[in-house]
Amino acid sequence: MNTSSALPFLPFARPSIDEATIAAVGEVLRSGWITSGPKVQAFEALLSAYFGGRLVRTFNSGTCTMEIALRVAGIGEGDEVITTPISWVATSNVIIEVGATPVFADIDPVTRNIDLDKVEAAITPRTRAIMPVYLSGLPVDMDRLYAIAKKHNLRVIEDAAQALGSTWNGKRIGSFGDLVSFSFQANKNITTGEGGCLVLNNPEEAKLAEKYRLQGITRSGFDGIDCDVLGGKYNMSDIMGAIGLGQMANIEAVTAHRKALARHYFKTFGSSFEAASGAQLPVADFENSNWHLFQIILPPTIARADFMAQMLEQHNIGIGYHYSPIHLFSLYRKRGFTENMFPHAERIGRRTVTLPMFYSMTTADVERAVAAVTAVLDAAAKKAGAQQ
Ligand SMILES: *Cc1c(COP(=O)(O)O)cnc(C)c1O
């Protein structure tokens, strides 16, 4: 019965680094210059071209990219930033890190992204910015987002960590908007090992981002330096820059392949899967989303931990989950958040699982994942039925 466990391990994410990129990294390592240098400069130039000529600065993580975006926007003590409770905890941690207050708005149960009606309802005189997340690469309604920001005079810091290659009305995420942050962490569609970049409009803010990136150091006067803001150590190395250059060369193929895999997931699950299993598939958006993650919401017949364990033990498939509701973590409970504040986030946060989706994955892998999901959910439904 348990023949599928003889198949190789199928993870939910796996980076693809080609031989040319590995060779380019070797060249950097042999060159005598491995910190920020020509490769980082070239990578920033390539990203800038990709985002329609906008300014781009790279950093050593998506998390510090967002922190610097907040600092550049002058957000700190006494300010409120509205964000989603369903994201990696980095999104709201950076708000606390700069001394501001995270204010959560519940998610839309269909898109699983922040609900823009609830964003509007959460605005107070202290609100300074909105920080949306494009979960799994699916953008929010960008027209509406920027209309709300304009109406209330708010900055927008886009946590576009998952959305490189996503679009809105044919325009790339990052090619428009206010401060847009991407991550190149190992599981993202494009990686530099760890890393991130900020896309921005204002050359003064780009200069400030450079200062925060490197200890607040600025050149002043002839041959002199000064330190006039409190910066950190957030620069990207040329090793990472070389990986990024090699990865970006393939961005169109990566996005196209992920869209094709997502289509194949829908086709293989078939139109009766949701009704038969009680599970919920993601929004079938093959236009805007880069399909960073393929996530389903489990039915109440099985606990997430049991589903994950059975997928691994019986089918040798690694399932991820993204994410637990942030407001229920201890740090946030200490700040006054409790259960039942954001019911959609709590239900979906408990029941979402991430199925395999990566560039080197095949349509046969999709079929294997779907067969395994269906088998595990069928068995759980039978067991639940027998107990009634
Ligand atoms: C990956 C990710 C981050 C953090 O990026 P790092 O590069 O790991 O610091 C933040 N937000 C979201 C939504 C992410 O997916």
The ligand as an SDF file (V2000), in Angstrom:
LIG
                    3D

 15 15  0  0  0  0  0  0  0  0999 V2000
   10.4850   35.9570    3.5430 C   0  0  0  0  0  0  0  0  0  0  0  0
    9.5770   36.9680    4.0880 C   0  0  0  0  0  0  0  0  0  0  0  0
   10.0260   37.9970    4.9220 C   0  0  0  0  0  0  0  0  0  0  0  0
   11.4110   38.0790    5.4760 C   0  0  0  0  0  0  0  0  0  0  0  0
   12.4050   38.0960    4.5530 O   0  0  0  0  0  0  0  0  0  0  0  0
   13.8880   37.6660    5.0140 P   0  0  0  0  0  0  0  0  0  0  0  0
   14.6900   37.8810    3.7770 O   0  0  0  0  0  0  0  0  0  0  0  0
   13.8040   36.2240    5.4310 O   0  0  0  0  0  0  0  0  0  0  0  0
   14.2910   38.5410    6.1210 O   0  0  0  0  0  0  0  0  0  0  0  0
    9.1150   38.9620    5.3100 C   0  0  0  0  0  0  0  0  0  0  0  0
    7.8440   38.9210    4.9330 N   0  0  0  0  0  0  0  0  0  0  0  0
    7.3660   37.9350    4.1570 C   0  0  0  0  0  0  0  0  0  0  0  0
    5.9380   37.9620    3.7390 C   0  0  0  0  0  0  0  0  0  0  0  0
    8.2100   36.9130    3.7250 C   0  0  0  0  0  0  0  0  0  0  0  0
    7.7110   35.9350    2.9610 O   0  0  0  0  0  0  0  0  0  0  0  0
  1  2  1  0
  2  3  1  0
  2 14  2  0
  3  4  1  0
  3 10  2  0
  4  5  1  0
  5  6  1  0
  6  7  2  0
  6  8  1  0
  6  9  1  0
 10 11  1  0
 11 12  2  0
 12 13  1  0
 12 14  1  0
 14 15  1  0
M  END
$$$$
